[in-house]
């Protein structure tokens, strides 16, 4: 068996305290890596570690941080800055740890690629449930991130448990199902070599098959890959983009492209800004060992956990927007009706849209608008945060314009593209 080995690029100088064993929240020491035992169903004998910050918030968010092949929870803890970020923002970090000889997560077996099918995903789901119960965690702010084998597990968990996770960030991974095998092998050479190519629909169907009949919201996905990756070929990056844009129902054509850091190319799909349904970051001239400090902070921004602890809500499912405008000389008003055409209640919403050039919002009603021009997000008021299935909410704004008084042409509700009528 071949292993995906990813060693952090950063030297670790601190010495960390030994992990403590715990079964209840009161017994978990803060500000150290602590082991939790007896956390629930665990068919593949994973070990569970948590980091609870001194500054843990009420109803905290949870980030599951999944290690690479050959790594373990301690290495993921010391080689990334998730614990440091947890202290800053008050969320809890879960570090799953493999006990099998290869120290790789199971992202290949039929059991792993099916909701409740067994193997590692079931154990990790149990860890999330334990933390949620122990700390009254916010079930709308559960996230997962991983490196290499952990990146693959990030894809798998979002496919198996779309109702559990709000978003994921995968560093040097492959599409869900790409590593699938039926002979017990953990390695798929065709996938690692980048020779498995499918249509976006086929990749999306693979994800949907993990939880047949599920029609609820799907988690957003952030993808990272180096162009010189020889362990998991760069071609997998494009296949992942095809898969997750299809799963989230957004166009494969980028809504925005920029370079946040020299040598990085970021493309956003389905929306602009930091909370698009799919965000993909390509690192020019970088190999498989791409992770470095600062990247977790960018994943945190994508999750929405660096803004007072409030994260973008999971996608709301199907939605419809109806908009009418009334324009004069250099001004206009817009009345917007947002309808939940899905089957689950939206509890907390963010409506995203791009104002035409020259338009600037001067005031609005029934929502908070930010920024006033360009890529705008309208956030619910306290009295209209809930939208039941088939129900609607009406909002509006007044704006100035320099000649173009048209309404926006596209809207997203919590990251999901809406029908416009």
N, C-alpha and C positions, 0 to 999 in steps of 0.2 A: 504494500500500500504506500502510495506517495502522500506526503503531508504538505499542507500549505503552511509554510513557515513565514511568519511576519514578525520581525523584531522591531520594537519601537526605535525611532531614530534618536531618541533622547536618552542621555545617561540619567539614571536615577540615583540621587545622592542621599535621599532620606532613608532612614531605617524605620520600618513600620512595626507597630505592635502586633503580636500574634493574634490570630483570629479568635474570637470568643464564641462559645456555643450558646444558643438561645432558642427558646420556644415561644416566648411572648414578647411583645413590644417593650415591656418594662425591663426585660432582661438583656436587651440589646444595648450595649454601650454606645454612646455617641462619639463622633469624630474618630472612629477607627473602623477597620474592616472586621466585621463580625459574622461568624457562621451561624446559620439558622438550620436546625434539624427538625425532622418531623413536620415538614411544611405542606404535605399533601401527596397526591398521586405523583409518582416519580419512577416510571417504568424503566428508565435507563440509568438510574443511580447517579444522577447529577448531584453536585454539591451546590448549596446556595449560600452566598455571602451578601451582606448588605452594608451600605454606608449610610448612616443616619447623621446628618449634620447637627451641630449644636444649635443651629438656628432653624431647625425644621419648622415649616409653617403649618398652620392648621389646614387639614385636608390637602396635603402636599401632592404635587405631581410626582410621578415615578418614571425614572429612566432605567431601562434594562440595557446593560453594557456587556456585549458578548465578545469573548476573546477569540484569537486566531488559533489555527492548528499549532500544536506544540506549546501553546500558552496555557494560562489558568487564570482564575479570578484575581489572584495576587498580582500577576503581571499586568492584567488589564487595569487594575486599581492603581498601581504605581507608575505605569507607563502612559497613562492618559490623564487628562485634567478634570475628569467628571466629578471626582470627589471635591476638588477645589471649587468647581462651579456650583456644586450642591451646597457648600457652605455659603456661597455668595447669594444664591437664589432660594434656598430652603427646600429643595426637593430631595427625595430618597433615591439612591442608586442601588440596583440589584445586579450582582455579578454572578451569573451561572458559571459553573466550572465542570468540565468533562472529566470523568474518571476512567474512560476506556483508554487502552494503550496508546492509540494514535493521537489522543488529545484533540481530535477533530469533532465538530458537531455533526450529527446525522442530518444531512440535507438531501439524502439520496434515496432512502428506503420508501416504499409505498406507505409505511406507517407514518413516517415523518411528514409526508406530503398530503396528509388528510387530516382534517379537523378531528381531534379526539382519537386519532388512529394509533397513538402510542409513541414511544421513543422520546427524544429530547423536547419537542414542542410541548408535550403534555406536562413534563416536569417544569418547564419555564412558565407555563400558564399557571401552575400551582404556586410558583414563587410570587407571581403577580397577585394572585388571589390572597396569599398570606399577607403581603405587605398592605394591600388594600384594606383588609380587615383589621390588621394590627394598628394602622395609623390613620384609619378613616380617609384613605387617599381619594383624590378626585378621579373618578373613573373616566372622566372625559379628558384627562391629561396623563395618559399612560403612553410612553414612547419606548422605542427600541433602537439601538445602534450597535454596529459590530464592524470588525475588521477582518477581511479575508474570509475564513470559515464563518466567523461571526457575522460578516456582511451577508453571506448566503443564508444564515439563520434569520437575519433580519427580514429578508425577502420571504422566507418560509413562514415566519410568524405573522407577517402582514397578510399572507394568503390564507393561512389556517384560521386566524383569529382576527378578522377585520372588525369585529364588534368589541374587541378589547383594546386595540392600539389606535391612537390618534394619528401617528406619523412614525416614519422610520428614517434612518440615515445609514446607508450602506457604503462602506469604504473598501474598494477593490473586491467586488462581488460578481455574481452572475445572475441571470434571471431565475425566478422561481421555476423549479422543475428541470432546469438545464442539467443538473448533476444527477438526475434520476437514474437509478440502476435497479435491477431485479435479481442480481446474483449475489447480493450481500456485500459487494465492493463499495467502498466509500469514495472511490475516485472515478471520474468520468473524463477520459482523455480527450474525447471529441469536444466536450464542453470547455474544458480548460484551454484547449487549443483554439477555441473560437470558431470551430467549423460547424456548429449547430446554428442554423439560420431558420427562423420561422416568421410567418406574418404576424403583425400586431394582434390580429384576431386570435390566431392560434396560441400565442403567448398569453393573451388575456384569458382565453378559455382554460388554460392550464391552472391559472390562479382561481378562477371561478369554480373549477371542478373540486378544489380542496374543501369547499363548503357549499355543496349543491343547494340551490334554492334560496340562498341568501340574497336579499334585495336591499339591505340597509346601506349605510354610508361606508365608504372605503377610505382607509388611511392614506394620507399624503406620503410622498416618497422623495427623499433626497439621495442622489447617486454621485459617487466620486470614483474616478479611475485615472490612472496614469497612462499616457500614450505608449510608454515603453514597457508595459507590464508583460513579462514573459512567463509568469506563473498562471495567471488567468488573463488570457489575451484581451487586448483592448477592444476587439470586436464585440465582446460580451457587453460592453458599455452601451453600444447602440441597440443591442437586443433588449437590454433592460429598459431603455427609454421607450422602445416600441411597446413592451409589455405593460409598463405602468401608465403610459398615456392611454392605452386602450382600456385598462382596468378602471381608470378614473374618468374615462369618457371625454378626454380632451384631445385637441389636435396634435399631431406629431410635428407640426410647424411651430417653432418657438414663438412665444408671445413677446419675449425679450431676450437679448444677448448682451453680456457685458464681460468685463475682465476685472473682478474685484481685487485681484493680486496679480502681479506680473507673472505671465506664464500660465495663468488660469483662464479658462473660458467657461463662463456660466450661462446656461440656457434655461429659461423658465417656460413651462408649458401650462396652458390653461389660464394663466394670469401673469401679471408682472409683479415685481416686488419680491419680498423675502418669504412670502407664504403661499407661493404657487402650489397647485396640486402636485406637480412634478418639477424638481429642480435638479439639474445635472451639471456637475463640475468636472471638466477635463483638465488634467495637469500635463502640460507639454514637457516632454523629455523626462518624465518621472516614471519609475518602475513600480513593481508591486508594493514595495515598502513605502507607501506614500504618506502614511500618517505622520503628522507633526503637530506640535502644540499650536493652538489657535484654531485648528479645524473643529474641535469639539465646540468651541464658542460659536462658530458659524452654524453648526448643527443645532445648537441651542436656540439661535436666532430663528432658524427654520421652524423649530418646534414652537416658538413663541414664548419660551420660558425666560427670556432676558428682559421682559417688559412688565415688571411688577408682578410676575408670577401668573400673568394671564396669557393663555395660549389660544391660538385660533382653534375653533371648535372643529371636530371631525366633519368631513363633508356631509351635507344634509341629505344627499340623495337627489331625486328629481325635483326640479323647481322651475317656475315660470315667472317671468318679469314682464309687466305691461307698463309702458311709459308714454306719457303725453307731455308735450311742451307747448308753451305759449311765449312767443318771442316778440320783442320790440327793439327798435334802434340798437342800443348796446346792452340790452338786458334780456333775461328770460326766466321763466319758472319751469320746473319739471316736477310732475307728479308720478311717483313710481309705486306700483303695486307688486308685492312679492308674494307668490303663492307656493305653498308646500305641496307639490304633487307626488311626494313620496308616501311611504307607509309608516314612517316613524316621526314622532314629534321632534321639532327643532327646539332646543333649549339653549338660547344664546346664539346670535347670528352676526355675521359680518358679510355685507354685500360689497363686492369689489367691482369697479368699473373704471374705464379710462375716459376722462373728459376730452372732447376735441380740443385741438390747439386754440388758444386764445380765450378759453372759458375759465372763469374763476368763481368758485362758490363764495357768496357773501353772507348767506345765512341759510339755515335749514330747519326742518321740523321732523319730529318723531324719530330722530337718529342723530348720532354724532358723526361729523364728516371730517376726515383727515387723510391727506393734506387738502388744501383748497383747490388744487389744480393737478393736472396730470393723472397719475394712478391713484384713485381715491378709494377709501374704504369707509362705508357707512356702517356704524356699529349700533346695535339695538339700544333703545332706552330701557329703563328699569321696568316700565309698564307694558312693553310689547316684546319681551325677550323670547316668549314661547310662541311657536307657530305649529298648531296641530295639523295632521294630515288633512288636505283639502282646504285648509284655512289660509287667510291672507293677512298681510300687514301693509298699510299704506304709509309711505314716507315722501318727502319732497325737499326741494331746495330752490333757492334763487341764486342766479349767477349773472355775471357780466360776460360779454363776448365781444370779439373784435371783428365779427362778420360771419362766423360759423356758429349758428344757433342750433345745430343738430343735436339729437340725443345720443348718448353712447350706444354703440351697436352690440356690445356683449357684456354680460354680467356673470359673476360667480357668487354662489352662496356657500360660505364656509369652504371655499376651494373648489366647489363643483360647478361646472358650467350650466347655466340655466337656459331654457328656451325663452326667446324674446318674441313678444307679439305686440 
